Amino acid sequence: MITLPLFGVLFALHSATGAARAAAVKPATPPVSVNIVHHKLKRGTTAAYQALEANIVSAYERAKMPLYWLTFQAAKDPRDVLYLNVFNTPDGFEQASESFRTLSPAHPELIRLSTRLTAMVEAQTSVLTTRRDEIAYTRSDVDFRNLHALVLATYRIKPGHEGKFMDALRKAAGAGAPWLVYESNTDPTFVVIAPLKSRSEARHAVSLAGPLRALRGSYRETREVYVLVPAISRRPTLASSSRQASRP
């Protein structure tokens, strides 16, 4: 897998031309692929990290680079930072990485800022996932374009139990669900993402503990609530989404 710079967490919109206007009033098709990056910050660096990330956002704006990202902070741990890349095609991550490699030499300050950011990160994980579209996403009021928080649950499955896990999720979802399921491209790991309009909605987020009870012992779960941090995200506007969609 190609590893992007620490700040280069990209957000590629699926809307295009006139369809973008329609997407503003109806739910968007969930992204085909999501790259999920976690940073665990060193102690005492949270404020400096956020200040530097804000500078990075400004540097990208000045460079007019068509690369975007969403940044979240764990509700219970400010050192836990989450980034999402979302892509509309299976090869979107590779295309975005190539775009960065092509354009970044003209903007060396981005590399310098990334190096400084790296020094504040204690640990990093990255997983590239593909959506399991057997389960329909049914919320029409919130998606990746307008969310302000999310619940992210990661399930590390013992090899050979993946089919049973998906069967349990399908039964729990019925005809549809207010969450999305993504599967790692490299190992038996599934990620369930529930977009939220606000952090307070997390109190009512659907729990999968019951449907998965019969599979206890065959998976490990981590579940966190994350809140969007707009100042350190580079979220494209509707206008920029059309320009992004027109790029190769």
C-alpha positions as CSV (number, residue, x, y, z in Angstrom):
1,M,0.0,0.0,0.0
2,I,1.2,3.5,-0.8
3,T,1.6,5.6,2.3
4,L,0.5,9.2,2.1
5,P,2.2,11.9,4.2
6,L,0.7,12.1,7.7
7,F,-1.3,15.2,6.8
8,G,-2.2,13.9,3.3
9,V,-5.5,12.3,4.2
10,L,-7.6,12.8,1.1
11,F,-11.4,13.3,0.6
12,A,-12.6,12.6,-2.9
13,L,-16.2,13.5,-3.5
14,H,-18.5,11.4,-5.6
15,S,-20.7,14.2,-6.9
16,A,-20.2,15.6,-10.4
17,T,-21.6,18.4,-12.7
18,G,-25.3,18.9,-12.4
19,A,-25.6,15.7,-10.2
20,A,-23.8,17.6,-7.4
21,R,-26.8,20.0,-7.0
22,A,-29.2,17.0,-6.7
23,A,-26.9,15.4,-4.1
24,A,-27.5,18.3,-1.8
25,V,-31.1,17.3,-1.3
26,K,-30.9,13.5,-1.4
27,P,-28.6,11.0,0.4
28,A,-25.3,10.4,-1.3
29,T,-24.2,7.0,-2.5
30,P,-21.8,5.7,0.2
31,P,-18.1,5.8,-0.9
32,V,-16.8,2.6,-2.4
33,S,-13.5,2.7,-0.5
34,V,-12.4,4.3,2.8
35,N,-8.9,4.7,4.1
36,I,-8.9,5.0,7.9
37,V,-5.9,6.5,9.6
38,H,-5.4,6.7,13.3
39,H,-2.8,8.9,15.0
40,K,-1.9,8.6,18.7
41,L,-0.3,11.8,19.7
42,K,2.6,12.2,22.1
43,R,1.6,13.5,25.5
44,G,1.5,17.3,25.7
45,T,1.4,17.8,21.9
46,T,-2.3,18.1,21.2
47,A,-2.5,21.9,21.0
48,A,0.7,22.2,19.0
49,Y,-0.5,19.4,16.6
50,Q,-3.8,21.1,16.0
51,A,-2.0,24.5,15.4
52,L,0.3,22.9,12.9
53,E,-2.5,21.0,11.1
54,A,-4.3,24.4,10.7
55,N,-1.2,25.7,9.1
56,I,-1.1,22.7,6.8
57,V,-4.7,23.4,5.7
58,S,-3.8,27.0,4.9
59,A,-0.7,25.8,2.9
60,Y,-2.9,23.5,0.8
61,E,-5.3,26.4,0.2
62,R,-2.5,28.6,-1.0
63,A,-1.2,25.8,-3.2
64,K,-4.7,25.2,-4.6
65,M,-4.0,21.5,-4.5
66,P,-7.2,19.4,-5.2
67,L,-6.6,17.2,-2.1
68,Y,-9.0,17.1,0.9
69,W,-9.3,15.4,4.2
70,L,-11.6,15.1,7.3
71,T,-10.1,15.1,10.7
72,F,-11.7,13.9,13.9
73,Q,-10.8,13.7,17.6
74,A,-12.0,11.0,20.0
75,A,-14.7,12.3,22.3
76,K,-12.9,10.8,25.3
77,D,-9.2,11.1,24.4
78,P,-7.8,14.2,22.7
79,R,-4.7,12.3,21.8
80,D,-6.7,10.0,19.5
81,V,-7.0,11.6,16.1
82,L,-8.9,10.0,13.2
83,Y,-8.5,10.8,9.5
84,L,-10.8,9.5,6.7
85,N,-10.0,9.2,3.0
86,V,-13.2,8.4,1.1
87,F,-13.2,7.4,-2.6
88,N,-15.8,6.6,-5.2
89,T,-13.8,4.0,-7.1
90,P,-11.7,1.0,-6.0
91,D,-8.5,2.7,-7.3
92,G,-9.3,6.1,-5.8
93,F,-6.6,5.8,-3.2
94,E,-3.9,5.0,-5.7
95,Q,-5.0,7.9,-7.9
96,A,-5.0,10.3,-5.0
97,S,-1.5,9.2,-4.0
98,E,-0.2,9.6,-7.6
99,S,-1.8,13.1,-7.6
100,F,0.1,14.0,-4.5
101,R,3.4,12.6,-5.9
102,T,3.0,14.6,-9.0
103,L,2.0,18.0,-7.5
104,S,4.0,18.1,-4.2
105,P,7.5,18.8,-5.6
106,A,6.2,22.3,-6.5
107,H,5.3,22.9,-2.9
108,P,8.2,21.7,-0.7
109,E,6.7,23.5,2.3
110,L,4.1,20.8,2.6
111,I,6.8,18.2,3.1
112,R,8.5,20.3,5.7
113,L,5.3,20.7,7.6
114,S,4.6,17.0,7.4
115,T,8.0,16.2,8.9
116,R,7.2,18.5,11.8
117,L,3.9,16.9,12.3
118,T,5.4,13.4,12.3
119,A,7.5,14.3,15.3
120,M,4.3,14.7,17.4
121,V,2.9,11.3,16.5
122,E,3.5,8.4,18.9
123,A,1.8,5.8,16.8
124,Q,0.0,5.5,13.5
125,T,-2.2,2.9,11.9
126,S,-3.7,2.9,8.4
127,V,-6.2,0.5,6.8
128,L,-7.7,0.6,3.3
129,T,-11.2,-0.8,3.2
130,T,-13.9,-1.6,0.7
131,R,-17.6,-1.2,1.3
132,R,-19.8,-4.3,1.7
133,D,-22.9,-3.2,-0.1
134,E,-25.2,-6.0,1.0
135,I,-26.4,-3.7,3.8
136,A,-28.2,-0.5,2.6
137,Y,-27.5,2.8,4.3
138,T,-30.9,4.2,5.2
139,R,-30.3,7.7,6.8
140,S,-31.2,10.5,4.4
141,D,-30.3,13.4,6.6
142,V,-26.5,12.8,7.2
143,D,-23.6,11.3,5.3
144,F,-19.9,11.9,4.7
145,R,-20.6,15.3,3.2
146,N,-22.4,16.9,6.2
147,L,-21.6,14.8,9.3
148,H,-20.3,16.4,12.5
149,A,-19.5,13.2,14.4
150,L,-19.4,9.5,13.9
151,V,-19.3,6.2,15.8
152,L,-16.6,3.9,14.5
153,A,-16.5,0.3,15.6
154,T,-13.6,-2.0,14.5
155,Y,-14.0,-5.8,14.5
156,R,-10.9,-7.9,14.2
157,I,-12.2,-11.4,13.2
158,K,-10.5,-14.7,13.6
159,P,-9.8,-16.2,10.1
160,G,-12.6,-18.3,8.9
161,H,-15.4,-16.5,10.8
162,E,-15.9,-13.6,8.3
163,G,-19.0,-15.1,6.7
164,K,-20.7,-15.7,10.0
165,F,-19.9,-12.1,11.0
166,M,-21.5,-10.7,7.9
167,D,-24.5,-13.0,8.3
168,A,-25.0,-11.5,11.8
169,L,-24.7,-8.0,10.5
170,R,-27.2,-8.7,7.7
171,K,-29.7,-10.1,10.2
172,A,-29.2,-7.1,12.5
173,A,-29.7,-4.6,9.6
174,G,-32.8,-6.2,8.1
175,A,-33.8,-4.1,5.1
176,G,-31.3,-1.4,5.9
177,A,-29.3,0.3,8.6
178,P,-28.1,3.7,9.8
179,W,-24.5,2.5,9.5
180,L,-22.1,1.4,6.8
181,V,-19.8,-1.7,6.7
182,Y,-16.3,-1.7,5.3
183,E,-13.9,-4.6,5.1
184,S,-10.1,-4.4,5.1
185,N,-8.4,-5.1,1.8
186,T,-5.6,-7.0,3.6
187,D,-6.9,-8.9,6.7
188,P,-10.1,-10.1,8.4
189,T,-11.0,-6.7,9.8
190,F,-14.4,-5.0,9.5
191,V,-15.2,-1.4,10.3
192,V,-18.8,-0.2,11.0
193,I,-19.2,3.6,10.6
194,A,-22.3,5.4,11.8
195,P,-22.4,9.1,10.5
196,L,-24.0,11.5,13.1
197,K,-25.4,15.0,12.8
198,S,-24.0,15.7,16.3
199,R,-22.0,14.1,19.1
200,S,-25.1,13.9,21.3
201,E,-26.6,11.4,18.7
202,A,-24.0,8.8,19.8
203,R,-26.2,8.1,22.9
204,H,-28.8,6.6,20.6
205,A,-26.4,4.8,18.1
206,V,-27.3,1.2,17.4
207,S,-25.4,-1.4,19.4
208,L,-24.4,-4.6,17.6
209,A,-23.6,-6.4,20.9
210,G,-26.8,-8.4,20.8
211,P,-26.7,-9.6,17.2
212,L,-23.0,-10.6,17.6
213,R,-23.5,-12.4,20.9
214,A,-23.3,-15.8,19.3
215,L,-19.9,-15.0,17.8
216,R,-18.2,-14.1,21.1
217,G,-14.7,-15.3,21.2
218,S,-14.3,-15.0,17.4
219,Y,-13.7,-11.3,17.3
220,R,-12.2,-8.3,19.1
221,E,-14.1,-5.0,19.1
222,T,-13.1,-1.4,19.6
223,R,-15.7,1.3,19.5
224,E,-15.2,5.1,19.8
225,V,-17.1,8.3,19.2
226,Y,-15.3,10.9,17.1
227,V,-16.1,14.5,16.6
228,L,-15.2,16.4,13.4
229,V,-12.6,19.2,13.9
230,P,-13.3,21.6,11.1
231,A,-10.3,23.8,11.7
232,I,-7.9,21.0,10.9
233,S,-10.0,19.4,8.1
234,R,-9.9,20.5,4.5
235,R,-13.5,19.8,3.5
236,P,-14.3,20.7,-0.1
237,T,-17.2,23.0,-0.9
238,L,-19.8,22.1,-3.5
239,A,-17.9,24.2,-6.1
240,S,-14.5,22.5,-5.4
241,S,-16.2,19.1,-5.5
242,S,-17.1,19.7,-9.2
243,R,-13.5,20.7,-10.0
244,Q,-12.2,17.6,-8.1
245,A,-14.5,15.3,-10.0
246,S,-13.3,16.6,-13.4
247,R,-9.7,15.7,-12.7
248,P,-8.2,12.4,-14.0
